[in-house]
Amino acid sequence: MKQRLFLVLALLAITASMAALLLLNRQSPAPALQLTLLDQRQLALQDLRGKVVLVNFWATSCSGCMAEMPDLTRIQNKYAAQGYQTVAIAMSYDQREFIDTYQARAQLPFLISHDVSGSAAEAFGGVSLTPTTFLIDKEGKILQKYVGTPDMQELENRIGKALRI
């Protein structure tokens, strides 16, 4: 009797684990988001459908963010012609003059927005830690979320796979 109970409980645990893995691996859609870019142009995230998109939440006060920017710049330049776009969203607590100064100095080659109201961070599930990055496929589904600086080689591999390179 105990053995049978153990087997039933083990089977239930395995089934629950498999269901949880399936739910975690299910791609969720990126939020419908309207951004104002630093140059005051409007961008709807949905306008980038058909491209692989990296949405990066960052701040000029974040050392990890500043450390990853050269890699994000390199990746943007490397894959832009294949249909890849980085969207860098500065956190609400960042100061606009710091963002502008960094952008001018670093000549970032991607779309940049300042999330003054915090609505973009909220739309992506309440982003509060930087850097936090989302890789989105051509259909607008979130492929991967990274909290902290991603392994750049692994990120590039995922981008290549999403672009089908």
C-alpha positions, 0 to 999 in steps of 0.5 A: 500500500505504501509503495503504491501511494509513493508511486502515485505521488511520484507520478503526480510530482512528475506530471506537475513538473512537466506541466510547469516546464511547459508553461514556463517555456510557452512564449508570451507576447511582448506587451503592446507598448507605445514609446517616445524616443529621445528624438521625440518620434513615436514608436509602437513596439508592434511596428517592429514585427518582422524583426528580432528585437532586443528590449533592454532596460538600463540606467546610466547609473548602472555599472552593469548596463554601461559595461554591456553597452559596447557589446549591445552596440556591436551586436546591433551593428552586426545583425541590423541588416538581417532584421535585428533591432535593439530598443534601449529603454532608460529607467524612469529614475534616470536623468535625461541629461545623463542619458543624452550625454551618454548617447552623444558620447557613445553614439548608440546605434539603436532606438532609445527611449526614456521611460519617464512614467515607468509605464514601459517597465510596468508593461514588461512585468514590473522591471525594477532591476537593471539591466533587464533584457527581453529578446523578442522574435519576429512574431512579437513573442518573448523568447528570453528574459535576462536579469543582469548582464547576459552571456553575450555569446549565448545571446548572440546564438539566440539572436542568430537562431531567431533570425535563422542565420 
